[in-house]
Amino acid sequence: MKQEFDLAASLVGGVEGRSGAWGFIQGFAAHWASALESGDGWTEADLAAAEGRLGVRLPAALREAYLLFGRRRDLTSNHDVLLGPAELYVDDAEEALVFRHENQGAASWGILLDSLQDDDPAVFIRLDLADKTAERWECWLERLSLSFVEIVLSESVQADGESCDFLDPDDDSIERLEENCIQLPFPAYPLGEEDHATRWFLGHDALLRDDGMAILARGRTAEDLDRVRDLIPGDWLNDYR
């Protein structure tokens, strides 16, 4: 009999280190999307070409993620975009290696150049501001492997289709969320924003993200999503019932 994937229990290991992160992503993909296959990652030749072009050695965690699932856009690029090896670049200030873009160019995620020698370096985010002199690389998550877990979770709640939805919450919505769903063991982020951190929840085969501005939800099925809408009433964007 196929063993059921326990998202919350698996995430405990997923936030502890690289091997746990890849194990979580493999289990999540198999249970919430489709199982990873050998062609879902980039090749060693792709990564070697990127390293040759950039003149740097990519961190182990970045290489492992790209080799395992880097080409799975349904896991990495439903909304924001994970750059392919040929698209990786160093920012104009020569401070960071950029590997991800917000879908409208409002932000970029990168690894500081002076930490590229680390196997699992911290990830930083830089907002695209009207005043360019005010732009800074700000702390996002303490490890790259942890950031890839966050990417897979965030992109899963922003997929196309009838299993995802969006709610502009009020105080009652947040109270219902906290009463009816279990908060998942994911560290507070962005780093340094514990009082306004993004939080993850699980309820009735539905994954939910509260980022302080919206609640995004993904059910394993459309029926699972409907159950969450009933538990957290509100003006859900795609609820046409």
N, C-alpha and C positions, 0 to 999 in steps of 0.2 A: 504494500500500500504506500502511495506517495505521501511523504511527510509534509504536513502543513507548515507554511512559513510563518513564524511568529515575528512580526515586524518589530514590536517593542523589544523583545528579548534579543533579537539579532542586532538591533541598533546599539545596544549596550556595548557589544563587541566592536561594532562599526565605528564608534567614536574613540576607541582606545588606541588605534594605530593602523598602519597601512594594510596589513594582512586582514584585519577585521573589517576595514572599510571595503576592500575588494570582495570579501565574502558576503557582506551585507548587500552590496550592489548586485552581485550575482543572484542572491536569493530574491531580492526585490524585483529584479528584471523578470525572473522566471514566474513570479507570482502575480505581479501587477502589470506586466507588459508581455514580453516574450523572452525566452531564455537566451542568454548570450551564446553566440556561436563563434567559430574560429575566424570568420571573416569580418567580425564586428570591430576589430581593432586595426590601427595602422600597423605597418610593418617596420621591422628594424631598419630597413633601407630608407623608409620615409623619415624616421627619426634621425638617422645618420646624416641625411641630406640637410635637415633643418639645423643640426648642430654644425655642420660644415658651413652653411650659409651664415649663421649667426656668430660663429666663432666661440661657442660656449658648449659646455656639457649640460644637458638637461638633467634636472634633479630626478632621482630614482622614482619618486612618487608620480611625477608627471609622465615619465616613460612608461611606467607600469599601467597607469590609467589609459594612456593612449593606445597601448598595445592590447589592452583587454576590451575596451568598449568605446574608444575614441571616435569611431565612425557611426555610432548609434545615435543619430540625431533625435530620436524619440526620447532618449534618456538625457540628452545634453543640450538640446537646442530647439525646444518648442517655442521659447519666448526669447531668452537671451541666447547668445551664440558662443559656443566653444570653438575656438579657432583650430583649424587643422595644422599639422606640422609646417606646411608651406606658408601658412599665414602668421605664424608666430613672429613677433617683432619686438625690438627694444624701443621704448618710448623716446620722444624727442629730447627729453632731459637726460637720457641715458642713465636712468635710475632703476628701471624695472623691465623685466621680460613680460610682455602682455600676452595673456592666453585666452581672455574671454571679454566679450563686449555686451553691454546692455543693448536691447534690440533697437532702440532709437538713438544709440550713440551717447546716452546720457551718463554713462559710466564705463569704466574699464577695470578689469581685475588683473593683477600682476604679481610677480615674485621679484623682490628686490635683487638687483644684480649681485650685491655682496653676500647674498644667502644662497646663490645657486649651487654652491658646493654642498649644501645640506641635503640629506636624503629626502626629508619631508619638511620643507621650509614653510614659514608663515605666508599667508596670502593677504594682499593689500588691495584696497579699492580706491580709485581716483574718479571723482565726479567731474563731468564736463561743465565748467562754469563760464558765465559771461566774462567774468574777470579772471583771466588766465593766471594772473599773479597770485590768486588765492587758491589755486588748485594744489592739492597735496595728496600723497599716497597715505591713506588712513588704514589702520588695522581692521581686518575683516575676520579672519579665523586663524588660529594659531598653527594649523598644519594644513598642507595642501591636500592630503588624503581626506581630511575632514571636510574641506571645501568641496571635494568631488562628491561626497555623500550629500552635502547640501545642494549641489547642482542637480543631482538626480532626483532628490525630493522636490525641489522647487520646480523643475521642469515637468515633473509628473503632474502637479496640480495646475499646470498651465497648458496642458495638451488640448488639441482640438477634440471635439466629440461630445456626446451627451453625458459623459461621466464626470465632467468638470464644471465648476461654477464659481461665482464671485459674489460676495456680499459686502456692501458698505455697512459696517456694523455700528450699533449703538451700545450703550451700557448694558441693556438687556441681552443683546446678542452675545456679548463677551461673557456675561454671567451664565447664560445657557450653555455656551461652549465649555466653560470650566466645569459646569455641573454634569454634563452628559458625555464628556470625552476625557480621555486620559492624556495628560501631558507627557510627551515623549522625552527621553533622556538625551536631549541634544544641547550642547553648551550654548550659553547666551551669546548672541552676535548681533551686530558688529561688536568686536572687542571694545570694551570700555563703555558700552551702552546697556548695561545690565537693567536699568530701570525702563528702558524702551526697546527691549530686545525682541527679535523675532522668536516666536514660540511655535512648536509643532505639537499636534494632538492626533490621537487615533480614537475613532469611535465607530462601532458597527460596520467594520470593513470600509471605512472611509478615512482618508488622510486629510488633515486640515492644517493650514498655516495662518497664523495671526501675526501680521507684521506691523500692527499699530495703525494701519491705514485701511486694511481690507482683510477679510477672511476668505481664503481660497480653499476650495474643497475638491477632492477627487475620490469618487467611489470606485470600488473594484467593478461594480456594475452600475447601470443607471438607477436600478432599484435601491442600491446602497446609498447613492447620492440623494435620492428622494427621501430616504429615512432621515438623513442629516438635515435636509431642509425642514422637515417636520419638527425635528428636535430643536432647531435654531431658526425660528420663524423670522422672516424679513423679506426684503425686496431682492431676492436672488436674481441675478442678471438673466440667467438662461432658463428660469423656471416658467414653463408655458402651460402648466397643468391648470 
